[in-house]
């Protein structure tokens, strides 16, 4: 089965099948990153609405920060992953 971009789709793959593949962690990280981005967007919109209505509650003002920090860590992990994979493959080829 192929998806829109012509790449193979894993829509029919079961959870146990996906967990055993080497790319299970990046897929899981991407999914967490997507959901965190939705949570961050919702908290920012809630902040904008609260500021528009008057003085917002303090916990609402700081509510975007936890998803933002988690987005930073998952984003950095996904950014470094290709470089780390290339470094590992070159290192194992040298041996």
C-alpha positions in Angstrom: 0.0 0.0 0.0 1.4 3.5 -0.9 0.5 6.8 0.5 0.0 10.1 -1.4 3.7 10.8 -1.9 4.4 7.4 -3.4 6.1 6.2 -0.2 5.0 3.0 1.4 2.3 3.5 4.0 2.3 1.7 7.3 -1.4 2.1 7.9 -1.9 -1.6 8.0 1.0 -2.3 10.3 0.2 -3.5 13.8 1.7 -2.0 17.0 3.9 -5.0 17.6 5.2 -4.9 14.1 6.1 -1.2 14.3 7.7 -1.5 17.7 10.2 -4.1 16.5 11.5 -2.1 13.6 14.6 0.1 14.0 12.7 3.2 13.0 10.1 2.8 15.7 11.6 5.4 18.0 11.8 8.2 15.4 8.2 7.5 14.3 7.1 7.6 18.0 9.0 10.8 18.5 7.5 12.4 15.4 4.0 11.5 16.6 4.7 13.0 20.1 6.1 16.1 18.4 3.0 16.5 16.3 0.7 16.2 19.4 2.8 18.6 21.4 2.6 21.1 18.6 -1.2 20.9 18.8 -1.1 21.4 22.6 1.2 24.3 22.2 -1.0 26.0 19.6 -4.1 25.5 21.7 -2.4 27.1 24.8 -1.1 30.0 22.7 -4.6 30.6 21.3 -6.1 30.4 24.8 -3.5 33.0 25.9 -4.4 35.4 23.1 -8.1 35.0 24.0 -7.4 35.5 27.7 -5.3 38.6 27.1 -8.1 40.0 24.8 -10.7 39.6 27.6 -8.6 41.3 30.3 -6.0 40.3 32.8 -5.4 36.5 32.4 -4.7 34.1 35.2 -1.0 33.5 35.9 -1.1 29.7 35.3 -2.6 30.4 31.8 0.1 32.8 30.9 2.8 30.2 31.6 0.8 27.2 30.2 2.6 27.2 26.7 6.0 26.7 28.3 5.9 23.0 29.1 4.8 21.9 25.6 7.4 24.4 24.2 10.2 22.9 26.1 9.1 19.3 25.2 8.9 20.5 21.5 12.4 21.8 21.8 13.8 18.4 23.0 11.9 16.3 20.5 12.8 18.7 17.7 16.5 18.6 18.6 16.4 14.8 18.8 14.8 14.6 15.3 17.3 17.2 14.0 20.4 15.3 15.3 19.1 11.8 14.4 20.3 11.7 10.7 23.7 13.0 11.7 24.1 10.5 14.5 23.0 7.7 12.2 25.5 8.8 9.5 28.3 9.0 12.2 27.5 5.6 13.5 27.5 4.0 10.0 30.8 5.6 9.1 32.3 4.5 12.4 31.2 0.9 11.9 32.5 1.0 8.3 35.9 2.0 9.5 36.2 -1.1 11.8 
